[in-house]
Amino acid sequence: PEPEGQCQVQDPRVVNEGSWNSFVDFKIFLHTNSKAFTAKTSCVRRRYSEFVWLKRKLQKNAGLVPVPDLPGKSIFSFNNTDFIEKRRKGLQTFLDKVVHMTVCLSDSQLHLFLQTQLPVGHIQDCVQGHTPYSVTDAILTYASSNRGWAQEEEDSSLEPCPTPISYESVERKVPLELQGKSCDDVR
């Protein structure tokens, strides 16, 4: 039987290298046939602290069902490729497990995390109904802005995911049209 889908964590990238606020983010490529997901393919970039937020939210909603662990948090150098690869593998394992747990699949926050580039504060607002757009609207708008990208990704998994929106946008409301520009720069 063909697997329902795959979620790949790849292409670690140092953002603001050399700066006090530098961090590593990872490309998450989702390709699925699962009816649980609104879009069949998506590409977003997320950093470790956002995974920590997601795990906390998923665990809160899962109640007594244990949500898989994330790789440990530690101080590291961005030059340490072994550490970054170990973290990437840990995030991969986390997502592989989470996307096969019914209790997590029923959580809209997981879908917005994997299928839009919304900052985590906006994800929470959207799920709580505090945004003018619904969860489905957010995913479909993001997916349609990335239409051309999905096919290219299947043809060449080496193509990098262009720069996502700035994380500063957590502080101010960014129109949804601007949220979906991470994987398909205007060509």
N, C-alpha and C positions, 0 to 999 in steps of 0.2 A: 504493500500500500504506500502511496505517495504521502510524504509528511504534509501536514496542514500548512506549514509555513516556517520561515526562519527569521530570526532576529540576529543581526550581526553587529557586534561592537568592533569598530575598526578605526584606522587612521587617527591615532592620537596626535594632538597638535598643541604646542605650547602657545598660549595667548599672552600678550604683553610681556614677552620674554625679557628678562633682565630688570623688570620692574618689581616693586614691592607687592603689587597686586597681580602677579602673573599666576596662571593656572593652566591645567591641561584639560582640554575637552576631547570628546570622542564622537565619532560619527556613528549613529545608530541607523542601520538600514533594515527596514522591515519589508518582507515580501511574504504574503500570506494568502491562502484561500479560505481562511477561517471566516465564517459569517459573523463572528464576534467583532471584527474590525470593520470600520466604515470604509477606509481606503485600503486597497490591496497592496499598495507599495507606498513607502514613505521614507524620508531621510531627514534626520534632525541631528543637531550637535548638542550634547549635554556634558556637563562637568560633574565631578564626583559629588560635590555638595548638593546637586540637584537629585542625584540618586539617593542620597541620605534622606532628603525631604520626601521623595517618593516612597521609600521603604517605610518611613514613619507614618505616612498617610495610609498606605496599604495595610499596615499592621493595625492601625486604629480601626479601620473598616472591617478587617478580617476577624476581629475579636479573638477567640481562643485558637484559631487556626494559625500556626506559626508561618510567618513570611520568611523566605530564605534570607540568609545573611549576605551582607556586602563584604567585599574585601576590606581588611582593616585600614583605619586612617592612621597615617604616620607622616612625620616630617621627612621630606625627601628632596633630592636635587632633581631638577628637570633634565639634567644630563644623564641621570640614571635610567638608561633604557630598559634594564632588567626590571626595575621597579614598575615602570610605566606599563610594560608588557604584562607583568603579574597582575597589576590592577585591571588592565583591559580584560584579561582572562577571567578575573573574579567578577567583573561587571557582566561579562558574557554569560557566565554560569548563573548569576542572579536573574538576568532577564530570561534565559532559557527556562528556568524553573517557574518564574512568575507568569509567563505567558501561557503556561499549561495548567495554571491553578484557576479553577472556576471562580473562586471567591475574589481573585484579583482581576480576572477578565471582566467581571461585572462592575468593576470600579472605573468610572469615567476618567478619573485622574490618570490612570495608567494609559488610557487611550490618548488623552491630550498630551501626555509626556512623550509618547512614542510617535504621535502622528501630527504634531504641530510644534512650532518653535516658540510657543507662548512661554513667557517666564513663569516660574512656579506660582508667584502671587496671582497672576492672571488665570492660571489653571484653577486655583482654588476659587477665585471669584466666579469663573464660568460655571463650575460645578455647583456652586451655591446659588446660581441664578442672578448674580449681580452684574452681569454683562449684557449688552444689547444682543449678543449672539449666543446661540445654543452650542452645546458640545458638538453636535453633528455639523452645524454651520461652520464652526471653527475648523474642524477636520477637513470638510469638503472644500472650503476656501483655500486652505493650505495645500491640499492635494491638487487642486486645479491650477494653482500657481506653480506647481512643480511637475506638471504633465510631461513636458519634454524630457525632463531629467530621468524619470523612472526607466524609460526604454534605454537610454544611454547607459545607465547603471548596469543593466543586465548585459549589455554588449561589452562593457569595459568596467570591471570593478576597480580599476586602478584610478579612475577619474576622481579627483578630490571633490569634496563637498564644499562649495564656496562659503565664504564667511557669513555666519548668521547675524541676526540683529544684535545690537548691543544689549548687554545685560543691564545697562543703566535704565532701560525702559521699564524695569520693574517699578520704578518710582513714579513714572508718568504713564498715563493711558496712551497707548499707541494704537492707531487705527488698525483694524484687523488686516486691511489690505497690505500693510507694511510688515506684518508678522510673517508672511509666507515667502520671504525672499531668500531663505538660507540655501536652498539647493538648486535654484535656477535663476542666476543673475540674468538680467535682460541681455539677450544675445542679439 
